[in-house]
Amino acid sequence: MYDEHIKSRLLKDLRFFRENKTSLDQKYSYDRAHKFNRGIRKLGVTAQGESYLDQFRVLISQIGKAPTPNCRFGKRFEGPSQATL
């Protein structure tokens, strides 16, 4: 349920930005971002005081740190260069 609330708020802001991007000089205002964050916080927080947006940030960070098959120790593994072959 909260995912839908977050999605609808994001879509609302996206629609506003697209309609007003020339007058906004293609910048997303701090006030609008602060208002968005307050609205998400109203949906509730965890026992640790994290909002659903905070939890989403943690999840995205964990996904970004996940190793891929071509990664070793968090860095991308490069095979031998053509010069060494």
CORBELBEL-V601429 format. One record per backbone hydrogen bond with DSSP energy under -1.0 kcal/mol. CO is the residue of the C=O (numbers start at 0). NH is the residue of the N-H. E is the energy in kcal/mol with one decimal. If there is no record, write none. Layout:
{{CO;NH;E} {CO;NH;E}}
This chain:
{{0;4;-1.5} {1;5;-2.7} {2;6;-2.7} {3;7;-2.6} {4;8;-2.0} {5;9;-2.6} {6;10;-2.7} {7;11;-2.1} {8;12;-2.2} {9;13;-2.5} {10;14;-2.7} {11;15;-2.2} {12;16;-2.7} {13;17;-2.7} {14;18;-2.1} {15;19;-1.5} {19;23;-1.9} {20;25;-2.9} {28;32;-2.0} {29;33;-2.8} {30;34;-2.3} {31;35;-2.3} {32;36;-2.5} {33;37;-2.3} {34;38;-2.2} {35;39;-2.0} {36;40;-2.2} {37;41;-1.5} {39;42;-1.2} {40;43;-1.4} {45;48;-1.7} {49;45;-2.6} {50;54;-2.0} {51;55;-1.8} {52;56;-2.2} {53;57;-2.0} {54;58;-2.2} {55;59;-2.6} {56;60;-2.3} {57;61;-2.4} {58;62;-2.3} {59;63;-2.4} {60;64;-1.4} {67;70;-2.3} {69;76;-3.2} {71;74;-1.9} {74;71;-2.9}}
